[in-house]
């Protein structure tokens, strides 16, 4: 199960989300009474996740999700149970130049 967490600044109607999500995906929309900023919105979402969720997706309001990208990230994470977080490629606004290809943390 994937639980996308929508930030307060992301104004999507429940009908829009229900219409566009895959049928096998459970979505929970959390609305905040006040603007919390990016990290505050993520924190609010994190405190409201379903404890049975295996994967949690934080989606920024300017994210463009390519088809099958979340599926590919999850398949990668299934390969190694030590992987606790993953990200796809992040591009600059030109859509061609890579801003970030992720990183590796081996110890905290």
C-alpha atoms as an extended CHARMM CRD file, in Angstrom:
* protein
*
       108  EXT
         1         1  UNK       CA              0.0000000000        0.0000000000        0.0000000000  PROA      1               0.0000000000
         2         2  UNK       CA              1.2620000000        3.4910000000       -0.8310000000  PROA      2               0.0000000000
         3         3  UNK       CA             -0.0340000000        6.4420000000        1.1580000000  PROA      3               0.0000000000
         4         4  UNK       CA              0.6810000000        9.7250000000       -0.6430000000  PROA      4               0.0000000000
         5         5  UNK       CA              0.7310000000       12.6420000000        1.7720000000  PROA      5               0.0000000000
         6         6  UNK       CA             -0.6060000000       15.8560000000        0.3090000000  PROA      6               0.0000000000
         7         7  UNK       CA              0.6460000000       19.1010000000        1.8020000000  PROA      7               0.0000000000
         8         8  UNK       CA             -1.7540000000       21.8490000000        2.8000000000  PROA      8               0.0000000000
         9         9  UNK       CA             -0.6220000000       23.9760000000       -0.1430000000  PROA      9               0.0000000000
        10        10  UNK       CA             -1.5870000000       21.2940000000       -2.6300000000  PROA      10              0.0000000000
        11        11  UNK       CA             -5.1920000000       22.0110000000       -3.4630000000  PROA      11              0.0000000000
        12        12  UNK       CA             -6.5970000000       18.8860000000       -5.0790000000  PROA      12              0.0000000000
        13        13  UNK       CA            -10.1900000000       17.8860000000       -4.7040000000  PROA      13              0.0000000000
        14        14  UNK       CA            -11.0150000000       14.4570000000       -3.3790000000  PROA      14              0.0000000000
        15        15  UNK       CA            -12.8330000000       13.6950000000       -6.6360000000  PROA      15              0.0000000000
        16        16  UNK       CA             -9.7350000000       14.5560000000       -8.6950000000  PROA      16              0.0000000000
        17        17  UNK       CA             -7.4940000000       12.2940000000       -6.6130000000  PROA      17              0.0000000000
        18        18  UNK       CA             -9.9950000000        9.4270000000       -6.5970000000  PROA      18              0.0000000000
        19        19  UNK       CA            -10.4000000000        9.7010000000      -10.3770000000  PROA      19              0.0000000000
        20        20  UNK       CA             -6.6590000000        9.7090000000      -11.1660000000  PROA      20              0.0000000000
        21        21  UNK       CA             -5.1860000000        7.2570000000       -8.6570000000  PROA      21              0.0000000000
        22        22  UNK       CA             -4.6670000000        3.5800000000       -9.4990000000  PROA      22              0.0000000000
        23        23  UNK       CA             -7.5320000000        1.3930000000       -8.2820000000  PROA      23              0.0000000000
        24        24  UNK       CA             -5.2470000000       -0.6000000000       -5.9810000000  PROA      24              0.0000000000
        25        25  UNK       CA             -3.9080000000        2.4950000000       -4.1980000000  PROA      25              0.0000000000
        26        26  UNK       CA             -5.2710000000        3.7480000000       -0.8980000000  PROA      26              0.0000000000
        27        27  UNK       CA             -5.1400000000        7.5380000000       -0.5820000000  PROA      27              0.0000000000
        28        28  UNK       CA             -5.6410000000        9.6030000000        2.5370000000  PROA      28              0.0000000000
        29        29  UNK       CA             -5.9470000000       13.3790000000        2.1560000000  PROA      29              0.0000000000
        30        30  UNK       CA             -5.1190000000       15.3820000000        5.2660000000  PROA      30              0.0000000000
        31        31  UNK       CA             -6.2180000000       18.9980000000        5.4400000000  PROA      31              0.0000000000
        32        32  UNK       CA             -4.5520000000       21.4670000000        7.7550000000  PROA      32              0.0000000000
        33        33  UNK       CA             -6.3970000000       24.4120000000        9.2710000000  PROA      33              0.0000000000
        34        34  UNK       CA             -3.2830000000       26.5500000000        8.7970000000  PROA      34              0.0000000000
        35        35  UNK       CA             -0.3180000000       26.7460000000        6.4450000000  PROA      35              0.0000000000
        36        36  UNK       CA              2.5680000000       24.7170000000        7.8630000000  PROA      36              0.0000000000
        37        37  UNK       CA              5.1660000000       25.0240000000        5.1130000000  PROA      37              0.0000000000
        38        38  UNK       CA              6.7390000000       22.1100000000        3.2890000000  PROA      38              0.0000000000
        39        39  UNK       CA              8.3230000000       20.3030000000        6.2360000000  PROA      39              0.0000000000
        40        40  UNK       CA              5.3730000000       21.0820000000        8.5150000000  PROA      40              0.0000000000
        41        41  UNK       CA              3.0040000000       19.5580000000        5.9630000000  PROA      41              0.0000000000
        42        42  UNK       CA              5.1670000000       16.4470000000        5.7350000000  PROA      42              0.0000000000
        43        43  UNK       CA              5.2960000000       16.1910000000        9.5290000000  PROA      43              0.0000000000
        44        44  UNK       CA              1.5120000000       16.4790000000        9.7280000000  PROA      44              0.0000000000
        45        45  UNK       CA              1.1560000000       13.7540000000        7.1260000000  PROA      45              0.0000000000
        46        46  UNK       CA              3.6830000000       11.4940000000        8.8460000000  PROA      46              0.0000000000
        47        47  UNK       CA              1.7800000000       11.6830000000       12.1420000000  PROA      47              0.0000000000
        48        48  UNK       CA             -1.3850000000       10.5580000000       10.3180000000  PROA      48              0.0000000000
        49        49  UNK       CA             -0.1260000000        7.5820000000        8.3130000000  PROA      49              0.0000000000
        50        50  UNK       CA             -1.8660000000        4.2420000000        8.4750000000  PROA      50              0.0000000000
        51        51  UNK       CA              0.3710000000        2.0280000000       10.6550000000  PROA      51              0.0000000000
        52        52  UNK       CA             -0.1060000000       -0.8350000000        8.1940000000  PROA      52              0.0000000000
        53        53  UNK       CA              1.4240000000        1.1970000000        5.3300000000  PROA      53              0.0000000000
        54        54  UNK       CA              4.5420000000       -0.3740000000        3.9180000000  PROA      54              0.0000000000
        55        55  UNK       CA              5.4760000000        2.6130000000        1.7390000000  PROA      55              0.0000000000
        56        56  UNK       CA              4.8340000000        6.3160000000        2.2540000000  PROA      56              0.0000000000
        57        57  UNK       CA              5.2480000000        8.8610000000       -0.5340000000  PROA      57              0.0000000000
        58        58  UNK       CA              5.8850000000       12.5400000000        0.1320000000  PROA      58              0.0000000000
        59        59  UNK       CA              4.7770000000       14.5130000000       -2.9230000000  PROA      59              0.0000000000
        60        60  UNK       CA              5.7800000000       18.1220000000       -3.4030000000  PROA      60              0.0000000000
        61        61  UNK       CA              3.2850000000       20.3960000000       -5.1530000000  PROA      61              0.0000000000
        62        62  UNK       CA              5.5490000000       20.9310000000       -8.1760000000  PROA      62              0.0000000000
        63        63  UNK       CA              6.2910000000       17.2520000000       -8.7540000000  PROA      63              0.0000000000
        64        64  UNK       CA              5.6430000000       15.7170000000      -12.1480000000  PROA      64              0.0000000000
        65        65  UNK       CA              5.3710000000       11.9600000000      -11.6990000000  PROA      65              0.0000000000
        66        66  UNK       CA              6.3700000000        9.9490000000      -14.7530000000  PROA      66              0.0000000000
        67        67  UNK       CA              4.3350000000        6.8270000000      -15.5400000000  PROA      67              0.0000000000
        68        68  UNK       CA              5.4880000000        3.7980000000      -13.5220000000  PROA      68              0.0000000000
        69        69  UNK       CA              8.0750000000        5.8570000000      -11.5890000000  PROA      69              0.0000000000
        70        70  UNK       CA              6.6600000000        5.0250000000       -8.1480000000  PROA      70              0.0000000000
        71        71  UNK       CA              6.3690000000        1.3780000000       -9.1470000000  PROA      71              0.0000000000
        72        72  UNK       CA             10.0380000000        1.3440000000      -10.2020000000  PROA      72              0.0000000000
        73        73  UNK       CA             11.1590000000        2.9650000000       -6.9370000000  PROA      73              0.0000000000
        74        74  UNK       CA              9.1970000000        0.4210000000       -4.8870000000  PROA      74              0.0000000000
        75        75  UNK       CA             10.5800000000       -2.4790000000       -6.9190000000  PROA      75              0.0000000000
        76        76  UNK       CA             14.0840000000       -1.1590000000       -6.2390000000  PROA      76              0.0000000000
        77        77  UNK       CA             13.3600000000       -0.9020000000       -2.5130000000  PROA      77              0.0000000000
        78        78  UNK       CA             12.0710000000       -4.4930000000       -2.4350000000  PROA      78              0.0000000000
        79        79  UNK       CA             15.4820000000       -5.7480000000       -3.5860000000  PROA      79              0.0000000000
        80        80  UNK       CA             17.2260000000       -4.7270000000       -0.3570000000  PROA      80              0.0000000000
        81        81  UNK       CA             15.3740000000       -4.5000000000        2.9720000000  PROA      81              0.0000000000
        82        82  UNK       CA             18.0990000000       -2.1500000000        4.2500000000  PROA      82              0.0000000000
        83        83  UNK       CA             16.9050000000        0.5960000000        1.8890000000  PROA      83              0.0000000000
        84        84  UNK       CA             14.7980000000        2.9280000000        4.0190000000  PROA      84              0.0000000000
        85        85  UNK       CA             14.2110000000        5.7620000000        1.5660000000  PROA      85              0.0000000000
        86        86  UNK       CA             14.4820000000        6.2960000000       -2.1450000000  PROA      86              0.0000000000
        87        87  UNK       CA             14.0610000000        9.0490000000       -4.7160000000  PROA      87              0.0000000000
        88        88  UNK       CA             13.8330000000        9.2900000000       -8.4540000000  PROA      88              0.0000000000
        89        89  UNK       CA             15.8200000000       11.6330000000      -10.6550000000  PROA      89              0.0000000000
        90        90  UNK       CA             15.1850000000       15.3030000000       -9.9760000000  PROA      90              0.0000000000
        91        91  UNK       CA             15.5310000000       17.6550000000      -12.9430000000  PROA      91              0.0000000000
        92        92  UNK       CA             15.9630000000       21.3930000000      -13.2610000000  PROA      92              0.0000000000
        93        93  UNK       CA             13.0520000000       23.2950000000      -14.7780000000  PROA      93              0.0000000000
        94        94  UNK       CA             14.3200000000       22.6120000000      -18.3060000000  PROA      94              0.0000000000
        95        95  UNK       CA             13.3520000000       18.9530000000      -17.8380000000  PROA      95              0.0000000000
        96        96  UNK       CA             16.6940000000       17.8040000000      -19.2660000000  PROA      96              0.0000000000
        97        97  UNK       CA             19.4400000000       18.7180000000      -16.8040000000  PROA      97              0.0000000000
        98        98  UNK       CA             19.6460000000       16.4460000000      -13.7580000000  PROA      98              0.0000000000
        99        99  UNK       CA             19.6510000000       18.3130000000      -10.4390000000  PROA      99              0.0000000000
       100       100  UNK       CA             19.9050000000       15.2220000000       -8.2270000000  PROA      100             0.0000000000
       101       101  UNK       CA             20.2960000000       11.5170000000       -8.7520000000  PROA      101             0.0000000000
       102       102  UNK       CA             19.9820000000       10.6630000000       -5.0550000000  PROA      102             0.0000000000
       103       103  UNK       CA             22.6500000000        9.7040000000       -2.6060000000  PROA      103             0.0000000000
       104       104  UNK       CA             23.6780000000        6.9560000000       -0.2210000000  PROA      104             0.0000000000
       105       105  UNK       CA             23.8110000000        7.1040000000        3.5690000000  PROA      105             0.0000000000
       106       106  UNK       CA             25.4040000000        4.0360000000        5.1090000000  PROA      106             0.0000000000
       107       107  UNK       CA             25.4310000000        5.1460000000        8.7540000000  PROA      107             0.0000000000
       108       108  UNK       CA             23.6220000000        7.6500000000       10.8870000000  PROA      108             0.0000000000
